[in-house]
Amino acid sequence: MNQVHIVNGQIFTGEHWLNSVTLTTQNGVIQQFSTEQPGSQHPVTTIDLDGGKLVPAFIDIQLYGGDGKLFGELPSVEALQATVTSARRGGAAMILPTVATNDNAVALAAIKAVRDYWAGGGAGVVGLHLEGPFLNREKRGAHDLQFLQQPSVEAIGALLDGNIDVVKIMTIAPECFGGEVLDFLKSKGILLSAGHSNITYEAAMAHFNAGIPLVTHLYNAMSGLQHRAPGLVGAAMDHGSVMASIVADGYHVDAAAIRIAKKIMGQRLFLITDAVTENKTGSYRHELVGDRYCLPDGTLSGSALSMHKAVQFCIQQVGINEDEALRMAALYPARALGMDHLWGKIADGYQSTCCVLDAGGGCRLVTLP
């Protein structure tokens, strides 16, 4: 075991702020957390934060690529590594690379790339997020219409049979499914997220009550909150347990709309980046326009966010306090994945990879020895 003494800054445990702590770690896991000075029974490493902050590492469950490699369009181990590297610079230690609606061959190649990445010892990838192809064409957003599919047992099997070890989340439009087909999809045991959907409030509530636990990028590409038709937005806000991701860049969602959702949903709202990278081929030709990405026709197609930037936007523009903004990037996405016993806090039994926010506004990941 090793002891790590952290000084000269602030440590956010996920619940409290402290000025110095001593952690005993082994094999990448925090074995003991203490506010006492280090003892003499184990080697001691001192980390000087130099006025910065040590916080739980972030988790991004929806992003498509990074560093000029659009994994979601041209999947490979190299593109996946570029996506991981880009995400890590923004403080995300764990990600779910995402494939937008495309030919099945692209999704299957992405699944293989994740497997190969794992087999080569690659870290930081929880699994894959398939955003589509079973979406509502009226709310497809930037998704390529030609690749949308009608849900069926056969279509689901073609994507998921033998692949549920990799696919962790699938975004679907629940109203496009018949009951038996949806039950078949649920039997696969992956997390289902309602999105790109024109569902009614009443139907959405019924699906949430029947076990759909998540909503993909709240407000974007879904039936909106109207006074006589509350839609998917209203259902997500009104339900007691469903969680929703949100893109906090000021383009996908206005700061006031994020603030309203946060007041209503509390701990059920968490951050994603929805980040893409420049791409000049295929169905998703993302072009950087200012500090967001659009398709050639001007359709908003993704963000230029990192998780750190999303946290900063929530603090500076939305008015969410720092503690809660950090939890929206770490603890709450971990909870959405059922991993909040391992990630999202600096505490006994949690992973020892953390994020350092330096005094100059930078961000970096550290794995405590």
C-alpha positions as CSV (number, residue, x, y, z in Angstrom):
1,M,0.0,0.0,0.0
2,N,1.0,3.7,-0.5
3,Q,0.1,6.8,1.4
4,V,-0.6,10.0,-0.5
5,H,-0.5,13.3,1.4
6,I,-2.3,16.1,-0.5
7,V,-1.6,19.6,0.6
8,N,-1.7,23.3,-0.4
9,G,-5.1,23.4,-2.0
10,Q,-8.6,22.2,-1.6
11,I,-9.9,18.7,-1.8
12,F,-13.6,18.0,-2.8
13,T,-14.6,14.6,-1.7
14,G,-17.9,14.7,-3.6
15,E,-19.6,15.9,-0.4
16,H,-17.2,18.2,1.5
17,W,-14.3,20.6,0.9
18,L,-11.1,19.9,2.9
19,N,-7.7,21.6,3.1
20,S,-5.5,18.5,3.3
21,V,-6.0,14.7,3.3
22,T,-4.0,11.5,3.5
23,L,-5.1,8.6,1.3
24,T,-3.9,5.1,1.5
25,T,-4.1,3.5,-2.0
26,Q,-3.5,0.1,-3.5
27,N,-3.9,-1.1,-7.1
28,G,-5.7,2.1,-8.1
29,V,-8.3,2.0,-5.3
30,I,-8.5,4.3,-2.2
31,Q,-8.3,1.9,0.8
32,Q,-8.4,4.6,3.5
33,F,-9.3,8.2,3.6
34,S,-8.1,10.4,6.5
35,T,-7.8,14.0,7.5
36,E,-4.9,13.0,9.7
37,Q,-1.2,13.4,9.0
38,P,0.4,10.3,7.3
39,G,1.7,7.6,9.5
40,S,5.0,5.7,9.2
41,Q,3.7,2.3,8.2
42,H,3.6,2.9,4.4
43,P,5.7,4.9,1.9
44,V,4.4,8.5,1.6
45,T,4.0,10.6,-1.6
46,T,3.2,14.3,-1.1
47,I,1.2,16.0,-3.8
48,D,1.3,19.8,-3.7
49,L,-1.8,21.3,-5.3
50,D,-0.2,24.7,-5.5
51,G,-3.4,26.5,-4.8
52,G,-5.5,24.2,-7.0
53,K,-8.3,21.7,-6.3
54,L,-8.5,18.0,-6.3
55,V,-11.9,16.7,-7.3
56,P,-13.5,13.5,-8.4
57,A,-12.7,12.6,-12.0
58,F,-15.4,13.3,-14.6
59,I,-17.4,10.8,-16.6
60,D,-18.8,11.6,-20.1
61,I,-21.4,9.1,-21.4
62,Q,-21.9,10.8,-24.8
63,L,-19.2,11.9,-27.2
64,Y,-18.3,10.9,-30.7
65,G,-14.6,11.6,-31.2
66,G,-11.7,13.9,-30.5
67,D,-8.4,15.2,-31.9
68,G,-9.6,15.1,-35.5
69,K,-10.7,11.4,-35.3
70,L,-14.5,11.0,-35.4
71,F,-14.9,7.5,-33.8
72,G,-18.6,7.6,-34.4
73,E,-18.2,7.8,-38.2
74,L,-14.9,6.0,-38.8
75,P,-14.4,3.7,-35.8
76,S,-11.0,2.2,-35.1
77,V,-8.8,1.6,-32.1
78,E,-6.8,4.7,-33.2
79,A,-9.9,6.8,-33.3
80,L,-11.0,5.5,-29.9
81,Q,-7.6,6.3,-28.4
82,A,-7.8,9.8,-29.8
83,T,-11.3,10.2,-28.2
84,V,-10.0,9.0,-24.9
85,T,-7.0,11.3,-25.0
86,S,-9.1,14.3,-25.8
87,A,-11.6,13.5,-23.1
88,R,-8.9,13.1,-20.5
89,R,-7.6,16.6,-21.2
90,G,-11.0,17.8,-20.1
91,G,-11.0,15.8,-16.9
92,A,-13.0,12.7,-18.0
93,A,-11.4,9.5,-16.8
94,M,-14.3,7.3,-18.1
95,I,-16.3,7.7,-21.3
96,L,-18.9,6.0,-23.4
97,P,-17.9,6.7,-27.0
98,T,-21.1,7.2,-29.1
99,V,-22.2,6.1,-32.5
100,A,-24.9,8.2,-34.1
101,T,-27.5,6.6,-36.5
102,N,-25.6,4.9,-39.3
103,D,-25.2,1.8,-41.3
104,N,-25.1,-1.3,-39.1
105,A,-21.5,-2.0,-40.3
106,V,-20.4,1.2,-38.6
107,A,-21.9,0.3,-35.3
108,L,-20.5,-3.3,-35.5
109,A,-17.0,-1.9,-36.3
110,A,-17.3,0.4,-33.3
111,I,-18.1,-2.6,-31.1
112,K,-15.1,-4.5,-32.4
113,A,-12.9,-1.4,-31.9
114,V,-13.9,-1.2,-28.2
115,R,-13.2,-4.9,-27.8
116,D,-9.8,-4.6,-29.4
117,Y,-9.0,-1.5,-27.3
118,W,-9.9,-3.5,-24.1
119,A,-7.9,-6.5,-25.3
120,G,-4.8,-4.2,-25.8
121,G,-5.1,-3.0,-22.3
122,G,-6.8,0.3,-23.1
123,A,-8.5,2.0,-20.1
124,G,-11.1,4.7,-19.7
125,V,-13.9,3.2,-21.8
126,V,-16.9,1.9,-20.0
127,G,-18.5,0.6,-23.2
128,L,-20.5,2.0,-26.2
129,H,-23.5,4.3,-26.5
130,L,-25.6,3.6,-29.6
131,E,-27.6,6.8,-30.3
132,G,-30.1,5.2,-32.7
133,P,-30.9,3.8,-35.2
134,F,-34.4,3.4,-33.7
135,L,-35.3,7.1,-33.5
136,N,-38.3,9.3,-34.6
137,R,-37.7,10.8,-38.0
138,E,-39.5,14.0,-37.0
139,K,-37.0,14.5,-34.2
140,R,-33.9,13.1,-35.8
141,G,-31.9,16.4,-35.5
142,A,-28.6,15.9,-37.3
143,H,-29.1,12.1,-37.6
144,D,-28.9,10.8,-41.2
145,L,-32.5,10.0,-42.3
146,Q,-31.4,7.1,-44.6
147,F,-30.1,5.0,-41.7
148,L,-33.1,5.3,-39.4
149,Q,-34.6,1.8,-38.8
150,Q,-38.0,0.5,-37.8
151,P,-37.6,-1.4,-34.6
152,S,-38.1,-5.2,-34.9
153,V,-36.7,-8.3,-33.1
154,E,-34.6,-9.0,-36.2
155,A,-33.2,-5.4,-36.4
156,I,-32.3,-5.4,-32.7
157,G,-30.7,-8.8,-32.9
158,A,-28.6,-7.8,-35.8
159,L,-27.0,-5.0,-33.7
160,L,-27.0,-6.5,-30.2
161,D,-26.8,-10.3,-30.3
162,G,-23.4,-11.2,-28.8
163,N,-22.6,-7.5,-28.2
164,I,-24.2,-6.6,-24.9
165,D,-20.8,-6.9,-23.2
166,V,-19.9,-3.7,-25.1
167,V,-23.1,-1.8,-25.7
168,K,-24.0,-0.1,-22.4
169,I,-26.6,2.5,-23.5
170,M,-29.0,2.8,-26.4
171,T,-30.9,6.0,-27.1
172,I,-34.3,5.1,-28.6
173,A,-37.6,6.8,-29.4
174,P,-40.0,4.6,-27.3
175,E,-43.1,5.6,-29.3
176,C,-41.6,3.8,-32.4
177,F,-41.7,0.4,-30.6
178,G,-44.4,-2.1,-30.2
179,G,-44.7,-3.7,-26.8
180,E,-43.2,-7.1,-27.6
181,V,-40.3,-5.5,-29.5
182,L,-39.5,-3.1,-26.7
183,D,-39.7,-6.0,-24.2
184,F,-37.2,-7.9,-26.4
185,L,-34.8,-4.9,-26.3
186,K,-35.2,-4.6,-22.5
187,S,-34.3,-8.3,-22.2
188,K,-30.8,-7.5,-23.5
189,G,-30.1,-5.8,-20.2
190,I,-28.6,-2.5,-21.5
191,L,-29.6,0.9,-20.3
192,L,-32.3,2.5,-22.4
193,S,-32.5,6.3,-22.8
194,A,-35.4,8.1,-24.4
195,G,-34.3,10.7,-27.0
196,H,-34.9,11.9,-30.5
197,S,-38.5,11.3,-29.7
198,N,-41.9,13.0,-30.3
199,I,-43.5,11.0,-27.5
200,T,-46.4,12.4,-25.5
201,Y,-46.1,13.2,-21.8
202,E,-48.5,10.4,-20.9
203,A,-46.7,7.8,-22.9
204,A,-43.3,8.9,-21.7
205,M,-44.4,8.6,-18.1
206,A,-45.7,5.1,-18.7
207,H,-42.3,4.1,-20.3
208,F,-40.4,5.6,-17.4
209,N,-42.6,3.7,-14.9
210,A,-42.0,0.5,-16.9
211,G,-38.2,0.8,-16.6
212,I,-36.6,3.3,-19.0
213,P,-34.3,5.1,-16.6
214,L,-32.7,7.9,-18.8
215,V,-33.3,10.7,-21.2
216,T,-30.8,11.8,-23.8
217,H,-29.7,15.5,-24.0
218,L,-32.7,17.1,-22.3
219,Y,-34.6,19.7,-24.5
220,N,-32.7,18.7,-27.7
221,A,-34.5,16.7,-30.4
222,M,-37.6,15.8,-28.3
223,S,-41.2,16.9,-27.8
224,G,-41.0,20.1,-25.8
225,L,-42.8,21.4,-22.7
226,Q,-46.1,23.0,-23.8
227,H,-48.9,24.1,-21.5
228,R,-51.4,21.6,-23.0
229,A,-48.8,19.0,-24.1
230,P,-45.9,18.6,-21.7
231,G,-44.1,16.2,-23.9
232,L,-40.9,14.3,-23.1
233,V,-39.3,17.4,-21.5
234,G,-42.2,17.7,-19.1
235,A,-42.2,14.0,-18.3
236,A,-38.5,14.0,-17.6
237,M,-38.9,16.9,-15.2
238,D,-42.1,15.6,-13.6
239,H,-40.9,12.0,-13.0
240,G,-39.4,11.2,-9.6
241,S,-36.5,9.0,-10.6
242,V,-35.7,9.2,-14.3
243,M,-32.3,10.9,-15.0
244,A,-31.4,13.1,-17.9
245,S,-28.2,14.3,-19.6
246,I,-27.8,17.9,-20.8
247,V,-25.4,19.7,-23.0
248,A,-24.2,22.9,-21.2
249,D,-22.6,25.1,-23.9
250,G,-25.2,27.8,-24.4
251,Y,-25.9,26.6,-28.0
252,H,-27.7,23.3,-27.4
253,V,-29.6,24.7,-24.4
254,D,-29.9,28.3,-23.1
255,A,-28.4,28.9,-19.6
256,A,-31.9,29.8,-18.2
257,A,-33.3,26.5,-19.5
258,I,-30.6,24.6,-17.8
259,R,-31.2,26.5,-14.6
260,I,-34.9,25.8,-14.7
261,A,-34.3,22.1,-15.3
262,K,-31.8,21.9,-12.5
263,K,-34.2,23.5,-10.0
264,I,-36.8,20.9,-10.9
265,M,-34.7,17.8,-11.4
266,G,-31.9,18.3,-8.8
267,Q,-29.6,15.3,-8.7
268,R,-31.4,13.7,-11.6
269,L,-29.7,16.1,-14.1
270,F,-26.1,15.4,-15.3
271,L,-23.7,16.7,-17.8
272,I,-22.5,15.3,-21.1
273,T,-20.4,17.0,-23.8
274,D,-22.0,15.6,-27.0
275,A,-18.6,16.5,-28.4
276,V,-17.6,15.8,-32.0
277,T,-14.6,16.8,-34.0
278,E,-14.0,18.1,-37.5
279,N,-14.9,15.5,-40.1
280,K,-15.0,15.9,-43.9
281,T,-16.4,12.6,-45.1
282,G,-19.4,10.3,-44.6
283,S,-22.8,11.2,-43.2
284,Y,-21.6,13.4,-40.4
285,R,-19.5,16.2,-41.9
286,H,-18.9,18.3,-38.8
287,E,-17.6,21.8,-39.4
288,L,-16.4,24.1,-36.6
289,V,-18.5,27.2,-36.5
290,G,-17.3,29.5,-33.7
291,D,-17.2,27.2,-30.7
292,R,-19.8,24.6,-31.8
293,Y,-20.1,22.1,-34.7
294,C,-22.6,22.2,-37.5
295,L,-23.4,20.1,-40.6
296,P,-22.8,21.8,-44.0
297,D,-26.5,22.8,-44.1
298,G,-26.1,24.7,-40.8
299,T,-27.8,22.1,-38.6
300,L,-26.3,22.0,-35.1
301,S,-24.5,18.7,-34.9
302,G,-22.4,18.6,-31.8
303,S,-20.4,20.6,-29.3
304,A,-16.8,21.7,-28.8
305,L,-17.1,21.1,-25.1
306,S,-15.0,19.2,-22.6
307,M,-16.4,18.1,-19.3
308,H,-14.4,20.8,-17.6
309,K,-15.8,23.5,-19.9
310,A,-19.3,22.2,-19.2
311,V,-18.7,22.5,-15.4
312,Q,-17.4,26.0,-15.9
313,F,-20.4,27.0,-17.9
314,C,-22.7,25.7,-15.2
315,I,-20.9,27.7,-12.5
316,Q,-20.3,30.9,-14.5
317,Q,-23.3,31.2,-16.7
318,V,-26.1,29.1,-15.1
319,G,-25.3,30.0,-11.5
320,I,-25.1,26.4,-10.2
321,N,-22.8,26.2,-7.2
322,E,-19.4,24.6,-7.7
323,D,-20.1,21.6,-5.5
324,E,-23.2,20.7,-7.5
325,A,-21.7,21.4,-10.9
326,L,-18.8,19.0,-10.0
327,R,-21.3,16.3,-9.0
328,M,-23.2,16.8,-12.3
329,A,-19.9,15.9,-14.1
330,A,-18.8,13.0,-11.8
331,L,-21.2,11.5,-9.3
332,Y,-24.4,11.8,-11.2
333,P,-23.2,10.2,-14.5
334,A,-21.6,7.5,-12.4
335,R,-25.0,7.0,-10.8
336,A,-26.7,6.8,-14.2
337,L,-24.3,4.0,-15.1
338,G,-24.7,2.2,-11.8
339,M,-21.0,2.9,-11.0
340,D,-21.4,5.4,-8.2
341,H,-19.9,3.0,-5.7
342,L,-16.6,3.2,-7.7
343,W,-16.5,6.7,-9.2
344,G,-17.7,10.2,-8.4
345,K,-16.2,10.5,-4.9
346,I,-12.8,10.7,-3.2
347,A,-13.5,8.1,-0.4
348,D,-12.8,4.6,0.8
349,G,-13.4,2.0,-1.9
350,Y,-13.4,4.5,-4.8
351,Q,-11.0,4.7,-7.7
352,S,-7.9,6.7,-7.1
353,T,-8.0,8.6,-10.5
354,C,-8.9,12.2,-9.7
355,C,-9.0,15.5,-11.5
356,V,-6.8,18.5,-10.6
357,L,-8.2,22.0,-11.3
358,D,-5.2,24.2,-11.1
359,A,-5.3,27.8,-9.9
360,G,-4.8,29.1,-13.5
361,G,-8.0,27.5,-14.8
362,G,-6.4,24.3,-16.3
363,C,-7.5,20.7,-15.8
364,R,-5.6,17.5,-15.6
365,L,-6.2,13.9,-14.5
366,V,-4.0,12.3,-11.9
367,T,-3.9,8.7,-10.7
368,L,-2.8,8.7,-7.1
369,P,0.0,6.2,-6.6
